[in-house]
Amino acid sequence: MTIKWVVLVTLLFMIFLEGVVCFGNCPAECSCGLDDRGRLQTICNKGNMRKFPERQIDTDVEVIRITGRGNTFTIGSLFTSFTKLEILQITDSNVPAIGQHSFWGVQSLRMIDLARNNITTITDDNFRGQDGLHELDLSGNKIHRMASGVFFHLKDLRRLNLADNSIEELVSRTFYMLSKLKYLDLSGNSLNDLPPDVFKDITELRELKCRRCNLKKINPQVYNLLQHLSVLDLGDNELKYLEKDEFHDLRRLKQIRIDGNQLSVVIDNLFVRQKNLELLDLSRNRLAKVTNGAFNNLTNLTHLDLSYNKLVRLVNVSVEPLKSLQHLNISGNMQMDLIDIKYTFQSLQDLRSLFVAEMGPLPMELLVPFRQLKALNLSGNHLDNALLLILKPVDSLELLDLSRNQLNGVNAAIASKLRRIKDVILTKNPLICDVCHLGSLISVMPSVEWPTIPECFLPESLRGASVMDINVNALDGCMEFFHDEGHDAASTSHNFLERSLLIGNLNVLAFVCGLIFVMFAAIILISFVYYSRHRARYYTHEEKRGEAGEKSLDILTIKGNEISFKFPMDDRVCTIDELVPPSPPPPPRCKPPITKE
């Protein structure tokens, strides 16, 4: 027993000494201690550091983490004295450059994180002496170009993150000597193209991410060089079509993300060589059709995301090969026939999660095949109290999202079912907190531990109040339900907010169009009046120069039974024939033109 106490005291004393060493050499603006792996660590996250206090930090420190707004120091050779340093993290610190030979002599470094700074250029001298570095993060900087072989000192590098920079071109042999690289992230750079020569030195790559790179097509030789890829992420690009043999060489793929592109169809046998594929994300494209053989040979696929496309149907033949599918997301395909898809669901009875959000009216028997379902998303589907009976077939749920619907109450049977679910989301519903509508749910709330607690919408005296804080005995009896577009169900629904915004925009547009129409009508009317008056003045010479009064427009002459009408001599407009009389000239019937001698 005594020996155990001696050992325990010794261990405590050693820990105390380590703490004294660490905390005894710690800058005032930083904190020091041990990380989760027992390594000496210094954290400086207060910001506004103009100079790094390297002389106040113990030279045996193994982890240094610096972050915070307002930091303005440069790296230089600040860290060369920390010979045991394994992790260096300087993020969000306005670092303008890495510097020449900045880490020379620190051979223990395994990870350098310089994300989200102002670095514009990197050179091979920046990493000289770092043959043992495993991970380098330069994401979120302003790097615009990299020379060939810029990383050739990092022969043991495994992970490289260059995402969210300003790189527009990858030159040949950019990744020279990085033969051990397994992870590469190029996302958020306007590359437009991936030249095959760039990847000749990193053929052992396992994970390639190139999201938001303005890619319209991938050269097949890239895939031929990267045959060991297990994860390929090409999301948010401009791919419009995938060839039948697009992924012919990528037989080891386990995850493919092609979400956020412009694909309109998934053709037969597109993934026939990806038998090991586990995750396929085709969401946010323009898919109008999934052919019958689109998923042939995907017997190991567990996650399929087809959400927010233009699919009208998903036929049973298409999903039959998906024997291992557990997670399906078809949300946002508002034109899909859900009456028809219930037959397709018969082939997917082993699903563990189903996302059917923003799909419109749901058939009452939609969930009958899914007895083992664990997660269900029904948000944004205009569900009312009666339609909650759709939940009757599913008894094993652990997550249920009912947000953004038209629910104002929950009956006793549904409340009992919800109580057994670990996480229920009821936000953005017009819940009426009275005995009739929500009394049953409020009664069971003390026994639930939902991360998100619903709030009352009506009556107004309880609006915004957490259902967890309400005493069911203090509730009103039965509040008469009324429809108020300004404050009721629709006002808390995401879909209604969009409709309201649309209606509001249409009203404004109608008002503007009406105003423009009135202005055009006024302009036309004014123009018409002006033109009419102008013509009258032209033919009657109302604006006679040098005359003060008006003259009669007509003269009647009566001789016997003959009545004749003629214009006054001064006002009648003569023709050219009358102005040039024949010989002998007849008596003039109008004034001849006045000529000067």
Sequence and secondary structure as in RCSB ss.txt:
>XXXX:A:sequence
MTIKWVVLVTLLFMIFLEGVVCFGNCPAECSCGLDDRGRLQTICNKGNMRKFPERQIDTDVEVIRITGRGNTFTI
GSLFTSFTKLEILQITDSNVPAIGQHSFWGVQSLRMIDLARNNITTITDDNFRGQDGLHELDLSGNKIHRMASGV
FFHLKDLRRLNLADNSIEELVSRTFYMLSKLKYLDLSGNSLNDLPPDVFKDITELRELKCRRCNLKKINPQVYNL
LQHLSVLDLGDNELKYLEKDEFHDLRRLKQIRIDGNQLSVVIDNLFVRQKNLELLDLSRNRLAKVTNGAFNNLTN
LTHLDLSYNKLVRLVNVSVEPLKSLQHLNISGNMQMDLIDIKYTFQSLQDLRSLFVAEMGPLPMELLVPFRQLKA
LNLSGNHLDNALLLILKPVDSLELLDLSRNQLNGVNAAIASKLRRIKDVILTKNPLICDVCHLGSLISVMPSVEW
PTIPECFLPESLRGASVMDINVNALDGCMEFFHDEGHDAASTSHNFLERSLLIGNLNVLAFVCGLIFVMFAAIIL
ISFVYYSRHRARYYTHEEKRGEAGEKSLDILTIKGNEISFKFPMDDRVCTIDELVPPSPPPPPRCKPPITKE
>XXXX:A:secstr
 HHHHHHHHHHHHHHHHHHHHHHHT  TTSEEEE TTS EEEEE S   SS  GGGS TT  EEEEE TT     
TTTTTT TT  EEEEESS      TTTTTT TT  EEE  SS   B  GGGGTT TT  EEE TTS   B  TTT
TTT TT  EEE  SS      TTTTTT TT  EEE TT       GGGGTT TT  EEE TTS  S   HHHHHH
 TT SEEE  SS      TTTTTT TT  EEE TTS   EE TTTTTT TT  EEE  SS   EE TTTTTT TT
  EEE  SS  S   HHHHTT TT  EEE TT TT  HHHHHHHGGG TT SEEE  S  S  TTTTTT TT  E
EE TTS   TGGGGGGTT    SEEE  SS      HHHHHHHHTSSEEE  SS  B SHHHHHHHHHHGGG   
SS  B  BSGGGTT BGGG  GGGS S       TTTSHHHH HHHHHHHHHHHHHHHHHHHHHHHHHHHHHHHH
HHHHHHHHHHHHHHHT S TT  S   S EEEEETTEEEEE  TTT    HHHHS  SS    SS       
